[in-house]
Amino acid sequence: MSPPEIIFKHGRCCAAIFAKEIRRGDKKFLVRNVSFQKHYRDRNGEWQSTSTLDVNDIPKAVLVLSKAYDYLTSGDHRDEEKEGQ
């Protein structure tokens, strides 16, 4: 899997945006998806991830997902695509 294009973090919550090139006939375009996770340490001190939220995680999840939405809909990523061409 390729690395994320950008990651938004707040506390233990993060939203990562991944870009994937799709080809349909002679056309190719990028499709972006958002992956959400909350990170925590288990009993052994090892980092784990989950999509389960505590009540105090909800505002943080809303914040990172809102930032991801703003990024995807504002056109900020389009400047990066032009640089890569």
For each residue, the residues with C-beta under 8 A, 3 or more apart:
1: 18
2: 18 19 20
3:
4: 7 16 17 18 35
5: 17 18 19 32 77 80
6: 16 17 71 77
7: 4 14 15 16 17
8: 14 15 16 63 64 67 68 71
9: 13 14 64
10: 13 14 60 63 64
11: 57 60
12: 38 39 40 57 60
13: 9 10 36 37 38 53 57 60 61 63 64
14: 7 8 9 10 36 37 38 39 64
15: 7 8 34 35 36 64 65 67 68
16: 4 6 7 8 34 35 37
17: 4 5 6 7 32 33 34 35 68 71 72 77
18: 1 2 4 5 32 33 34 35
19: 2 5 30 31 32 77
20: 2 30 31 32 33
21: 28 29 30 31
22: 28 29 30 31
23: 27 28
24: 27 28 29
25:
26:
27: 23 24
28: 21 22 23 24
29: 21 22 24
30: 19 20 21 22 81
31: 19 20 21 22
32: 5 17 18 19 20 72 77
33: 17 18 20
34: 15 16 17 18 65 68 72
35: 4 15 16 17 18
36: 13 14 15 51 61 64 65
37: 13 14 16 49 50 51
38: 12 13 14 49 50 51 52 53 57 61
39: 12 14 47 48 49
40: 12 47 48 49 50
41: 45 46 47 48
42: 45 46 47 48
43:
44:
45: 41 42
46: 41 42
47: 39 40 41 42
48: 39 40 41 42
49: 37 38 39 40
50: 37 38 40
51: 36 37 38
52: 38
53: 13 38 57 58 61
54: 57 58
55: 58
56: 59 60
57: 11 12 13 38 53 54 60 61
58: 53 54 55 61 62
59: 56 62 63
60: 10 11 12 13 56 57 63 64
61: 13 36 38 53 57 58 64 65
62: 58 59 65 66
63: 8 10 13 59 60 66 67
64: 8 9 10 13 14 15 36 60 61 67 68
65: 15 34 36 61 62 68 69
66: 62 63 69 70
67: 8 15 63 64 70 71
68: 8 15 17 34 64 65 71 72
69: 65 66 72 73
70: 66 67 73 74
71: 6 8 17 67 68 74 76 77
72: 17 32 34 68 69 77
73: 69 70
74: 70 71
75: 78 79
76: 71 79 80
77: 5 6 17 19 32 71 72 80 81
78: 75 81 82
79: 75 76 82 83
80: 5 76 77 83 84
81: 30 77 78 84 85
82: 78 79 85
83: 79 80
84: 80 81
85: 81 82
